[in-house]
């Protein structure tokens, strides 16, 4: 029998503890906002840029912009002086939502010292203290695992890097061809090819100096008017960024709008900030220029007619088949198979992987956009109900297929009795979210509950996997290791693990393979970039990857492009 007095006392103690954490969080947040209220926006953005570059491996010196201890010049995320990129992003969001201090007549005017690493260190520590106390105020016994998923969504993208060859090729393949490319050009007066070329240029230029103006690079066909046409797709002025940030935050519901760790960032859409007073621009986190050039293409295409997203979804399925076939030549990779009758047509899942005489894995692809609510809401599956419904539907589709195979309705390459089932998403859904995966499976069971032809035998365990994880595993796997990882991913010991982490823990020796496609097929300027001398062309990416197989080491993408002329017109 439960002790009601004990339970009541426990709730009272929990409430008191959470109230104390709320008060501590407010105190730290007010201290941080007081700092930001004293900061000139331009100066703080330059501080953010300098610290970001200092702790990246781009080989750019920031001595003339920043005073820092020698130990701070490191890209080691385990360093006690490491300033994480996601912390910088959160601080900029707070900067853009914090009103500036108004000084009374006669009051001494003070301003934040923004040429010192110590200033950033103090701000980051206040941010982390605020986050920790806020977490103490809203986390309960049953929400810790969901918080792990939120943390993963916030951090994993930064840890893996946004500039990899596979990622660049993938998003250009899905969003940068056909009717999607035509719509982009009509909408923006700029081709996808020119957008990407200017993106490379800006990515490079804004690593070398904090405030810059356009310059021409004849070799790449870049002139100043082209850069000025592309800049609105990448940039806003500070006041526009303030409005955009406030709009994003105002859309949030409930407590999410008060959690500083998970405030939405306008930098994902507009990674460059313009200063009309000096006719210059900068990017505090130039890595996000690559995010805008890849995943950010979604924003351009989604504004068009639905047929564009249908085409993009079809290309996602085609890219999956293309990549699996290229990495694993032993496999025969089939598209969806049509069967059934004229009156009742049926289709198999989107990708069928055949090894020898039979299908050994089936993949259902879902290009559903990963929304902010799907990452950070109190109840993501409720907040992003329509989006999660697509994933749940995908699980049910896999089970219905296995039912049709068992009943002899399916006509196509033979399916192994032990064929693996994979739900593949374009974005990284359900990061470290074992509870949500269980809930999705339960919802799928409810969906097929009234279908007696779908039996327990058909409801095989489903591997939830993002395209990023799939690519990261394939680049370091043999065919046998890949199939073994699919098997391991559904055993209880790995419940809630991401597919890549299952592979790393269970697959044994890993040998990285070259990326099998040429980005120049989709972005012609890539060929010109690669053709330059090795001492002037590094490769394109952010910090050295901290997770084996992330793609940050697969060929072209590793360090910043080094065009000597790019940063010549800088603003000091």
MIROKOL-975353 format. One record per residue (C-alpha): residue number from 1; residue in one letter; x, y, z. Coordinates in steps of 0.02 Angstrom, whole numbers, plus 50000, padded with zeros to 5 digits. Layout:
SITE, num, residu, px, py, pz
SITE, NUM, a, X, Y, Z
...
% end
This chain:
SITE, num, residu, px, py, pz
SITE, 1, x, 50000, 50000, 50000
SITE, 2, x, 50066, 50172, 49954
SITE, 3, x, 50108, 50290, 50096
SITE, 4, x, 50006, 50444, 50049
SITE, 5, x, 50094, 50551, 50179
SITE, 6, x, 50263, 50501, 50106
SITE, 7, x, 50207, 50538, 49928
SITE, 8, x, 50134, 50704, 49980
SITE, 9, x, 50293, 50750, 50070
SITE, 10, x, 50397, 50699, 49919
SITE, 11, x, 50293, 50812, 49806
SITE, 12, x, 50310, 50957, 49928
SITE, 13, x, 50499, 50936, 49935
SITE, 14, x, 50508, 50923, 49746
SITE, 15, x, 50403, 51080, 49726
SITE, 16, x, 50511, 51176, 49848
SITE, 17, x, 50670, 51118, 49762
SITE, 18, x, 50603, 51167, 49591
SITE, 19, x, 50549, 51337, 49655
SITE, 20, x, 50725, 51367, 49721
SITE, 21, x, 50797, 51318, 49552
SITE, 22, x, 50679, 51439, 49464
SITE, 23, x, 50737, 51582, 49573
SITE, 24, x, 50919, 51539, 49544
SITE, 25, x, 50889, 51529, 49357
SITE, 26, x, 50808, 51701, 49354
SITE, 27, x, 50953, 51775, 49452
SITE, 28, x, 51083, 51706, 49331
SITE, 29, x, 50980, 51753, 49178
SITE, 30, x, 50963, 51933, 49242
SITE, 31, x, 51151, 51941, 49265
SITE, 32, x, 51178, 51880, 49088
SITE, 33, x, 51050, 51999, 49015
SITE, 34, x, 51133, 52143, 49110
SITE, 35, x, 51296, 52099, 49022
SITE, 36, x, 51216, 52090, 48851
SITE, 37, x, 51121, 52253, 48881
SITE, 38, x, 51290, 52341, 48896
SITE, 39, x, 51358, 52266, 48736
SITE, 40, x, 51365, 52347, 48567
SITE, 41, x, 51289, 52218, 48449
SITE, 42, x, 51424, 52234, 48318
SITE, 43, x, 51562, 52218, 48448
SITE, 44, x, 51484, 52064, 48531
SITE, 45, x, 51457, 51979, 48363
SITE, 46, x, 51641, 52008, 48326
SITE, 47, x, 51687, 51931, 48495
SITE, 48, x, 51580, 51779, 48452
SITE, 49, x, 51665, 51764, 48283
SITE, 50, x, 51839, 51777, 48358
SITE, 51, x, 51808, 51645, 48492
SITE, 52, x, 51728, 51528, 48366
SITE, 53, x, 51876, 51543, 48246
SITE, 54, x, 52003, 51532, 48389
SITE, 55, x, 51930, 51364, 48439
SITE, 56, x, 51914, 51291, 48263
SITE, 57, x, 52047, 51215, 48153
SITE, 58, x, 52035, 51339, 48009
SITE, 59, x, 52211, 51404, 48036
SITE, 60, x, 52155, 51587, 48046
SITE, 61, x, 52239, 51701, 48174
SITE, 62, x, 52126, 51812, 48280
SITE, 63, x, 52259, 51900, 48384
SITE, 64, x, 52214, 52073, 48321
SITE, 65, x, 52033, 52048, 48370
SITE, 66, x, 52046, 51954, 48534
SITE, 67, x, 52152, 51944, 48691
SITE, 68, x, 52154, 51765, 48754
SITE, 69, x, 52255, 51643, 48860
SITE, 70, x, 52362, 51525, 48757
SITE, 71, x, 52266, 51374, 48821
SITE, 72, x, 52105, 51443, 48745
SITE, 73, x, 52174, 51417, 48569
SITE, 74, x, 52110, 51239, 48552
SITE, 75, x, 51976, 51144, 48460
SITE, 76, x, 51973, 51009, 48594
SITE, 77, x, 51794, 51003, 48656
SITE, 78, x, 51853, 50922, 48818
SITE, 79, x, 51959, 51073, 48865
SITE, 80, x, 51905, 51169, 49019
SITE, 81, x, 51915, 51327, 48911
SITE, 82, x, 51809, 51257, 48770
SITE, 83, x, 51666, 51370, 48715
SITE, 84, x, 51542, 51260, 48626
SITE, 85, x, 51470, 51323, 48463
SITE, 86, x, 51292, 51294, 48523
SITE, 87, x, 51328, 51405, 48673
SITE, 88, x, 51384, 51545, 48556
SITE, 89, x, 51225, 51521, 48453
SITE, 90, x, 51118, 51532, 48610
SITE, 91, x, 51208, 51689, 48670
SITE, 92, x, 51178, 51775, 48503
SITE, 93, x, 50993, 51732, 48515
SITE, 94, x, 50989, 51813, 48688
SITE, 95, x, 51088, 51962, 48624
SITE, 96, x, 50955, 51989, 48490
SITE, 97, x, 50813, 51983, 48617
SITE, 98, x, 50891, 52087, 48756
SITE, 99, x, 50852, 52275, 48756
SITE, 100, x, 51000, 52391, 48774
SITE, 101, x, 51025, 52483, 48938
SITE, 102, x, 50961, 52661, 48938
SITE, 103, x, 51072, 52773, 49042
SITE, 104, x, 50996, 52911, 49147
SITE, 105, x, 51058, 53090, 49121
SITE, 106, x, 51225, 53107, 49207
SITE, 107, x, 51244, 52919, 49234
SITE, 108, x, 51418, 52856, 49185
SITE, 109, x, 51407, 52759, 49023
SITE, 110, x, 51479, 52584, 49031
SITE, 111, x, 51506, 52457, 48894
SITE, 112, x, 51557, 52276, 48887
SITE, 113, x, 51739, 52236, 48847
SITE, 114, x, 51719, 52133, 48691
SITE, 115, x, 51900, 52107, 48641
SITE, 116, x, 51934, 51983, 48782
SITE, 117, x, 51908, 51797, 48793
SITE, 118, x, 51866, 51818, 48977
SITE, 119, x, 51708, 51913, 48930
SITE, 120, x, 51646, 51766, 48828
SITE, 121, x, 51695, 51646, 48968
SITE, 122, x, 51591, 51743, 49094
SITE, 123, x, 51441, 51750, 48976
SITE, 124, x, 51452, 51564, 48938
SITE, 125, x, 51463, 51518, 49122
SITE, 126, x, 51309, 51624, 49161
SITE, 127, x, 51218, 51542, 49015
SITE, 128, x, 51262, 51368, 49076
SITE, 129, x, 51213, 51410, 49255
SITE, 130, x, 51046, 51475, 49191
SITE, 131, x, 51018, 51318, 49088
SITE, 132, x, 51062, 51203, 49233
SITE, 133, x, 50947, 51292, 49355
SITE, 134, x, 50806, 51297, 49228
SITE, 135, x, 50827, 51111, 49199
SITE, 136, x, 50817, 51084, 49387
SITE, 137, x, 50654, 51180, 49389
SITE, 138, x, 50563, 51086, 49252
SITE, 139, x, 50639, 50912, 49248
SITE, 140, x, 50551, 50775, 49344
SITE, 141, x, 50584, 50591, 49370
SITE, 142, x, 50499, 50543, 49207
SITE, 143, x, 50575, 50674, 49092
SITE, 144, x, 50762, 50645, 49103
SITE, 145, x, 50772, 50532, 48950
SITE, 146, x, 50671, 50656, 48847
SITE, 147, x, 50793, 50791, 48900
SITE, 148, x, 50935, 50683, 48833
SITE, 149, x, 50849, 50687, 48664
SITE, 150, x, 50835, 50877, 48670
SITE, 151, x, 51019, 50892, 48713
SITE, 152, x, 51063, 50777, 48568
SITE, 153, x, 50962, 50882, 48446
SITE, 154, x, 51050, 51039, 48506
SITE, 155, x, 51227, 50972, 48502
SITE, 156, x, 51246, 50830, 48377
SITE, 157, x, 51238, 50939, 48221
SITE, 158, x, 51379, 51047, 48285
SITE, 159, x, 51482, 50898, 48341
SITE, 160, x, 51466, 50811, 48173
SITE, 161, x, 51491, 50968, 48069
SITE, 162, x, 51381, 51046, 47934
SITE, 163, x, 51511, 51041, 47795
SITE, 164, x, 51539, 50865, 47732
SITE, 165, x, 51547, 50804, 47554
SITE, 166, x, 51404, 50681, 47577
SITE, 167, x, 51291, 50810, 47659
SITE, 168, x, 51324, 50939, 47522
SITE, 169, x, 51291, 50812, 47384
SITE, 170, x, 51135, 50744, 47472
SITE, 171, x, 51043, 50909, 47490
SITE, 172, x, 51090, 50969, 47316
SITE, 173, x, 51029, 50803, 47247
SITE, 174, x, 50863, 50816, 47339
SITE, 175, x, 50825, 51003, 47328
SITE, 176, x, 50941, 51068, 47192
SITE, 177, x, 50881, 50985, 47032
SITE, 178, x, 50732, 50981, 46914
SITE, 179, x, 50577, 51083, 46954
SITE, 180, x, 50648, 51125, 47126
SITE, 181, x, 50799, 51210, 47046
SITE, 182, x, 50687, 51299, 46921
SITE, 183, x, 50576, 51366, 47059
SITE, 184, x, 50727, 51423, 47161
SITE, 185, x, 50792, 51520, 47012
SITE, 186, x, 50623, 51601, 46975
SITE, 187, x, 50597, 51646, 47158
SITE, 188, x, 50769, 51720, 47190
SITE, 189, x, 50833, 51776, 47021
SITE, 190, x, 50982, 51664, 47052
SITE, 191, x, 51022, 51487, 47000
SITE, 192, x, 51060, 51351, 47127
SITE, 193, x, 51234, 51338, 47051
SITE, 194, x, 51269, 51524, 47080
SITE, 195, x, 51193, 51514, 47254
SITE, 196, x, 51312, 51373, 47301
SITE, 197, x, 51462, 51457, 47222
SITE, 198, x, 51430, 51618, 47318
SITE, 199, x, 51399, 51513, 47474
SITE, 200, x, 51573, 51436, 47458
SITE, 201, x, 51644, 51611, 47435
SITE, 202, x, 51555, 51683, 47587
SITE, 203, x, 51598, 51532, 47694
SITE, 204, x, 51781, 51560, 47655
SITE, 205, x, 51784, 51749, 47664
SITE, 206, x, 51696, 51759, 47831
SITE, 207, x, 51818, 51639, 47913
SITE, 208, x, 51961, 51755, 47872
SITE, 209, x, 51893, 51920, 47938
SITE, 210, x, 51743, 51969, 48044
SITE, 211, x, 51677, 52115, 47938
SITE, 212, x, 51698, 52112, 47750
SITE, 213, x, 51634, 52180, 47585
SITE, 214, x, 51611, 52089, 47420
SITE, 215, x, 51762, 52064, 47307
SITE, 216, x, 51772, 51980, 47137
SITE, 217, x, 51852, 51811, 47105
SITE, 218, x, 51869, 51798, 46917
SITE, 219, x, 51920, 51615, 46920
SITE, 220, x, 51752, 51564, 46997
SITE, 221, x, 51651, 51685, 46892
SITE, 222, x, 51606, 51785, 47046
SITE, 223, x, 51583, 51972, 47030
SITE, 224, x, 51518, 52097, 47156
SITE, 225, x, 51341, 52108, 47081
SITE, 226, x, 51323, 51918, 47094
SITE, 227, x, 51372, 51922, 47278
SITE, 228, x, 51251, 52064, 47310
SITE, 229, x, 51109, 51967, 47227
SITE, 230, x, 51144, 51814, 47335
SITE, 231, x, 51170, 51904, 47501
SITE, 232, x, 50983, 51928, 47541
SITE, 233, x, 50965, 51738, 47542
SITE, 234, x, 51100, 51725, 47675
SITE, 235, x, 51083, 51885, 47775
SITE, 236, x, 50986, 52017, 47871
SITE, 237, x, 51034, 52174, 47964
SITE, 238, x, 51032, 52173, 48154
SITE, 239, x, 50859, 52248, 48169
SITE, 240, x, 50790, 52120, 48047
SITE, 241, x, 50874, 51982, 48147
SITE, 242, x, 50794, 52050, 48306
SITE, 243, x, 50622, 52043, 48227
SITE, 244, x, 50651, 51870, 48153
SITE, 245, x, 50714, 51802, 48320
SITE, 246, x, 50567, 51874, 48415
SITE, 247, x, 50446, 51801, 48287
SITE, 248, x, 50523, 51628, 48307
SITE, 249, x, 50514, 51636, 48497
SITE, 250, x, 50336, 51705, 48500
SITE, 251, x, 50279, 51550, 48406
SITE, 252, x, 50331, 51439, 48550
SITE, 253, x, 50206, 51376, 48674
SITE, 254, x, 50219, 51356, 48863
SITE, 255, x, 50385, 51334, 48950
SITE, 256, x, 50485, 51307, 48793
SITE, 257, x, 50487, 51495, 48765
SITE, 258, x, 50580, 51522, 48929
SITE, 259, x, 50715, 51389, 48911
SITE, 260, x, 50873, 51477, 48856
SITE, 261, x, 50954, 51312, 48803
SITE, 262, x, 50824, 51281, 48668
SITE, 263, x, 50778, 51452, 48600
SITE, 264, x, 50762, 51448, 48409
SITE, 265, x, 50903, 51529, 48312
SITE, 266, x, 50874, 51647, 48166
SITE, 267, x, 51054, 51612, 48114
SITE, 268, x, 50997, 51446, 48040
SITE, 269, x, 50901, 51542, 47907
SITE, 270, x, 51010, 51698, 47899
SITE, 271, x, 51188, 51655, 47954
SITE, 272, x, 51260, 51823, 47895
SITE, 273, x, 51224, 51991, 47978
SITE, 274, x, 51239, 52152, 47880
SITE, 275, x, 51288, 52323, 47945
SITE, 276, x, 51214, 52456, 47829
SITE, 277, x, 51314, 52593, 47917
SITE, 278, x, 51477, 52524, 47847
SITE, 279, x, 51404, 52427, 47700
SITE, 280, x, 51486, 52270, 47770
SITE, 281, x, 51433, 52099, 47831
SITE, 282, x, 51494, 51961, 47948
SITE, 283, x, 51450, 51787, 48010
SITE, 284, x, 51481, 51749, 48194
SITE, 285, x, 51465, 51563, 48154
SITE, 286, x, 51517, 51540, 47970
SITE, 287, x, 51484, 51353, 47986
SITE, 288, x, 51299, 51396, 47973
SITE, 289, x, 51326, 51463, 47797
SITE, 290, x, 51350, 51281, 47749
SITE, 291, x, 51191, 51235, 47844
SITE, 292, x, 51097, 51366, 47742
SITE, 293, x, 51172, 51296, 47580
SITE, 294, x, 51117, 51119, 47622
SITE, 295, x, 50972, 51086, 47741
SITE, 296, x, 50920, 51268, 47724
SITE, 297, x, 50871, 51243, 47543
SITE, 298, x, 50712, 51167, 47613
SITE, 299, x, 50650, 51342, 47660
SITE, 300, x, 50660, 51400, 47479
SITE, 301, x, 50575, 51247, 47405
SITE, 302, x, 50440, 51234, 47540
SITE, 303, x, 50373, 51406, 47491
SITE, 304, x, 50324, 51338, 47320
SITE, 305, x, 50185, 51221, 47262
SITE, 306, x, 50165, 51050, 47342
SITE, 307, x, 50227, 50963, 47185
SITE, 308, x, 50402, 51025, 47228
SITE, 309, x, 50403, 50935, 47395
SITE, 310, x, 50335, 50780, 47309
SITE, 311, x, 50481, 50787, 47186
SITE, 312, x, 50604, 50815, 47330
SITE, 313, x, 50533, 50665, 47423
SITE, 314, x, 50554, 50557, 47268
SITE, 315, x, 50734, 50615, 47252
SITE, 316, x, 50766, 50570, 47434
SITE, 317, x, 50712, 50392, 47398
SITE, 318, x, 50817, 50388, 47239
SITE, 319, x, 50969, 50456, 47333
SITE, 320, x, 50952, 50321, 47465
SITE, 321, x, 50953, 50185, 47332
SITE, 322, x, 51098, 50269, 47241
SITE, 323, x, 51205, 50284, 47398
SITE, 324, x, 51171, 50108, 47463
SITE, 325, x, 51213, 50035, 47293
SITE, 326, x, 51374, 50136, 47278
SITE, 327, x, 51440, 50092, 47450
SITE, 328, x, 51387, 49909, 47444
SITE, 329, x, 51416, 49835, 47270
SITE, 330, x, 51372, 49661, 47333
SITE, 331, x, 51192, 49714, 47355
SITE, 332, x, 51060, 49734, 47221
SITE, 333, x, 50956, 49886, 47268
SITE, 334, x, 50777, 49895, 47203
SITE, 335, x, 50650, 50037, 47202
SITE, 336, x, 50473, 50013, 47265
SITE, 337, x, 50387, 49867, 47180
SITE, 338, x, 50208, 49882, 47115
SITE, 339, x, 50092, 49733, 47139
SITE, 340, x, 49914, 49693, 47189
SITE, 341, x, 49772, 49716, 47065
SITE, 342, x, 49710, 49856, 46955
SITE, 343, x, 49569, 49884, 47077
SITE, 344, x, 49680, 49871, 47231
SITE, 345, x, 49857, 49926, 47182
SITE, 346, x, 49994, 49902, 47310
SITE, 347, x, 50173, 49959, 47327
SITE, 348, x, 50319, 49891, 47428
SITE, 349, x, 50427, 50004, 47538
SITE, 350, x, 50537, 50129, 47447
SITE, 351, x, 50703, 50033, 47450
SITE, 352, x, 50729, 49845, 47442
SITE, 353, x, 50905, 49780, 47475
SITE, 354, x, 50941, 49610, 47399
SITE, 355, x, 51090, 49504, 47451
SITE, 356, x, 51106, 49347, 47349
SITE, 357, x, 50938, 49269, 47313
SITE, 358, x, 50829, 49368, 47432
SITE, 359, x, 50783, 49538, 47502
SITE, 360, x, 50873, 49559, 47669
SITE, 361, x, 50818, 49735, 47716
SITE, 362, x, 50674, 49850, 47670
SITE, 363, x, 50678, 50038, 47695
SITE, 364, x, 50530, 50155, 47707
SITE, 365, x, 50588, 50335, 47676
SITE, 366, x, 50507, 50485, 47761
SITE, 367, x, 50567, 50658, 47712
SITE, 368, x, 50454, 50740, 47842
SITE, 369, x, 50533, 50903, 47902
SITE, 370, x, 50605, 50900, 48078
SITE, 371, x, 50515, 51046, 48159
SITE, 372, x, 50571, 51145, 48310
SITE, 373, x, 50428, 51073, 48414
SITE, 374, x, 50478, 50897, 48363
SITE, 375, x, 50648, 50929, 48443
SITE, 376, x, 50616, 51031, 48599
SITE, 377, x, 50433, 51032, 48653
SITE, 378, x, 50376, 50962, 48822
SITE, 379, x, 50279, 50830, 48728
SITE, 380, x, 50356, 50821, 48553
SITE, 381, x, 50239, 50688, 48486
SITE, 382, x, 50088, 50795, 48532
SITE, 383, x, 50164, 50962, 48481
SITE, 384, x, 50218, 50894, 48311
SITE, 385, x, 50071, 50775, 48295
SITE, 386, x, 50053, 50782, 48106
SITE, 387, x, 50238, 50757, 48077
SITE, 388, x, 50251, 50610, 48195
SITE, 389, x, 50095, 50536, 48115
SITE, 390, x, 50197, 50515, 47955
SITE, 391, x, 50331, 50416, 48048
SITE, 392, x, 50200, 50308, 48133
SITE, 393, x, 50119, 50278, 47964
SITE, 394, x, 50289, 50223, 47899
SITE, 395, x, 50304, 50089, 48033
SITE, 396, x, 50130, 50025, 47992
SITE, 397, x, 50174, 50022, 47806
SITE, 398, x, 50324, 49910, 47842
SITE, 399, x, 50216, 49789, 47941
SITE, 400, x, 50081, 49784, 47807
SITE, 401, x, 50214, 49742, 47679
SITE, 402, x, 50276, 49594, 47782
SITE, 403, x, 50095, 49537, 47799
SITE, 404, x, 50073, 49544, 47610
SITE, 405, x, 50234, 49446, 47585
SITE, 406, x, 50178, 49312, 47708
SITE, 407, x, 50008, 49296, 47623
SITE, 408, x, 50083, 49283, 47447
SITE, 409, x, 50009, 49448, 47387
SITE, 410, x, 50178, 49529, 47356
SITE, 411, x, 50256, 49494, 47186
SITE, 412, x, 50438, 49539, 47170
SITE, 413, x, 50612, 49482, 47223
SITE, 414, x, 50595, 49351, 47362
SITE, 415, x, 50596, 49424, 47539
SITE, 416, x, 50696, 49336, 47674
SITE, 417, x, 50597, 49279, 47828
SITE, 418, x, 50723, 49379, 47930
SITE, 419, x, 50725, 49536, 47823
SITE, 420, x, 50761, 49692, 47925
SITE, 421, x, 50641, 49839, 47931
SITE, 422, x, 50708, 50017, 47927
SITE, 423, x, 50616, 50183, 47945
SITE, 424, x, 50735, 50309, 47866
SITE, 425, x, 50711, 50496, 47893
SITE, 426, x, 50786, 50641, 47797
SITE, 427, x, 50816, 50737, 47959
SITE, 428, x, 50879, 50670, 48125
SITE, 429, x, 50716, 50625, 48210
SITE, 430, x, 50711, 50539, 48380
SITE, 431, x, 50892, 50569, 48429
SITE, 432, x, 50928, 50460, 48581
SITE, 433, x, 50741, 50445, 48608
SITE, 434, x, 50701, 50267, 48658
SITE, 435, x, 50538, 50319, 48741
SITE, 436, x, 50473, 50408, 48586
SITE, 437, x, 50521, 50261, 48477
SITE, 438, x, 50421, 50145, 48591
SITE, 439, x, 50275, 50268, 48584
SITE, 440, x, 50285, 50272, 48394
SITE, 441, x, 50281, 50082, 48385
SITE, 442, x, 50133, 50077, 48505
SITE, 443, x, 50041, 50204, 48398
SITE, 444, x, 50079, 50101, 48242
SITE, 445, x, 50007, 49949, 48329
SITE, 446, x, 49849, 50047, 48364
SITE, 447, x, 49844, 50097, 48181
SITE, 448, x, 49841, 49916, 48120
SITE, 449, x, 49735, 49851, 48264
SITE, 450, x, 49581, 49836, 48154
SITE, 451, x, 49676, 49741, 48019
SITE, 452, x, 49673, 49556, 48066
SITE, 453, x, 49782, 49514, 47917
SITE, 454, x, 49928, 49602, 48005
SITE, 455, x, 49986, 49480, 48137
SITE, 456, x, 50116, 49484, 48275
SITE, 457, x, 50232, 49391, 48158
SITE, 458, x, 50223, 49536, 48035
SITE, 459, x, 50261, 49669, 48166
SITE, 460, x, 50449, 49651, 48155
SITE, 461, x, 50563, 49766, 48255
SITE, 462, x, 50596, 49928, 48162
SITE, 463, x, 50764, 50019, 48152
SITE, 464, x, 50737, 50207, 48167
SITE, 465, x, 50878, 50291, 48071
SITE, 466, x, 50919, 50461, 47998
SITE, 467, x, 51001, 50482, 47828
SITE, 468, x, 51151, 50559, 47915
SITE, 469, x, 51174, 50407, 48026
SITE, 470, x, 51148, 50288, 47881
SITE, 471, x, 51280, 50377, 47776
SITE, 472, x, 51401, 50384, 47923
SITE, 473, x, 51385, 50196, 47949
SITE, 474, x, 51397, 50149, 47766
SITE, 475, x, 51557, 50247, 47739
SITE, 476, x, 51648, 50137, 47866
SITE, 477, x, 51558, 49971, 47843
SITE, 478, x, 51568, 49813, 47741
SITE, 479, x, 51406, 49734, 47685
SITE, 480, x, 51414, 49608, 47827
SITE, 481, x, 51450, 49742, 47957
SITE, 482, x, 51303, 49844, 47894
SITE, 483, x, 51181, 49698, 47907
SITE, 484, x, 51250, 49653, 48079
SITE, 485, x, 51221, 49832, 48138
SITE, 486, x, 51041, 49824, 48078
SITE, 487, x, 51020, 49666, 48182
SITE, 488, x, 51102, 49742, 48336
SITE, 489, x, 51002, 49903, 48325
SITE, 490, x, 50841, 49815, 48379
SITE, 491, x, 50908, 49713, 48525
SITE, 492, x, 50860, 49776, 48698
SITE, 493, x, 51039, 49818, 48746
SITE, 494, x, 51041, 49955, 48614
SITE, 495, x, 50868, 50025, 48643
SITE, 496, x, 50869, 50213, 48615
SITE, 497, x, 51043, 50213, 48536
SITE, 498, x, 51072, 50303, 48372
SITE, 499, x, 51114, 50189, 48227
SITE, 500, x, 51290, 50257, 48211
SITE, 501, x, 51326, 50228, 48395
SITE, 502, x, 51263, 50049, 48383
SITE, 503, x, 51384, 50022, 48239
SITE, 504, x, 51530, 50100, 48330
SITE, 505, x, 51500, 49993, 48483
SITE, 506, x, 51469, 49828, 48395
SITE, 507, x, 51544, 49821, 48220
SITE, 508, x, 51729, 49797, 48253
SITE, 509, x, 51867, 49871, 48142
SITE, 510, x, 51810, 50011, 48028
SITE, 511, x, 51893, 50062, 47865
SITE, 512, x, 51836, 50226, 47791
SITE, 513, x, 51792, 50228, 47607
SITE, 514, x, 51796, 50373, 47486
SITE, 515, x, 51632, 50462, 47450
SITE, 516, x, 51574, 50381, 47287
SITE, 517, x, 51501, 50533, 47197
SITE, 518, x, 51570, 50695, 47128
SITE, 519, x, 51492, 50854, 47200
SITE, 520, x, 51540, 50942, 47037
SITE, 521, x, 51395, 50847, 46954
SITE, 522, x, 51277, 50959, 47051
SITE, 523, x, 51388, 51109, 47093
SITE, 524, x, 51506, 51143, 46946
SITE, 525, x, 51612, 51266, 47048
SITE, 526, x, 51668, 51119, 47155
SITE, 527, x, 51779, 51061, 47012
SITE, 528, x, 51865, 51230, 47008
SITE, 529, x, 51890, 51229, 47195
SITE, 530, x, 51970, 51056, 47192
SITE, 531, x, 52082, 51099, 47045
SITE, 532, x, 52175, 51234, 47141
SITE, 533, x, 52346, 51205, 47217
SITE, 534, x, 52348, 51105, 47380
SITE, 535, x, 52427, 51250, 47474
SITE, 536, x, 52282, 51362, 47424
SITE, 537, x, 52141, 51238, 47430
SITE, 538, x, 52113, 51145, 47589
SITE, 539, x, 51945, 51067, 47601
SITE, 540, x, 51783, 51140, 47657
SITE, 541, x, 51733, 51104, 47835
SITE, 542, x, 51729, 51151, 48015
SITE, 543, x, 51813, 51070, 48161
SITE, 544, x, 51893, 50900, 48141
SITE, 545, x, 51759, 50772, 48167
SITE, 546, x, 51742, 50708, 48344
SITE, 547, x, 51645, 50554, 48291
SITE, 548, x, 51720, 50426, 48173
SITE, 549, x, 51627, 50412, 48010
SITE, 550, x, 51543, 50582, 48020
SITE, 551, x, 51597, 50620, 47843
SITE, 552, x, 51709, 50765, 47895
SITE, 553, x, 51859, 50667, 47837
SITE, 554, x, 51794, 50590, 47676
SITE, 555, x, 51894, 50681, 47546
SITE, 556, x, 51860, 50860, 47499
SITE, 557, x, 51789, 50927, 47660
SITE, 558, x, 51904, 50964, 47807
SITE, 559, x, 51972, 51142, 47818
SITE, 560, x, 51927, 51315, 47753
SITE, 561, x, 51955, 51365, 47573
SITE, 562, x, 52106, 51478, 47562
SITE, 563, x, 52081, 51605, 47422
SITE, 564, x, 52212, 51740, 47451
SITE, 565, x, 52101, 51875, 47375
SITE, 566, x, 51938, 51835, 47464
SITE, 567, x, 51965, 51934, 47622
SITE, 568, x, 52059, 52083, 47551
SITE, 569, x, 51918, 52208, 47569
SITE, 570, x, 51891, 52200, 47756
SITE, 571, x, 51816, 52329, 47873
SITE, 572, x, 51909, 52369, 48034
% end
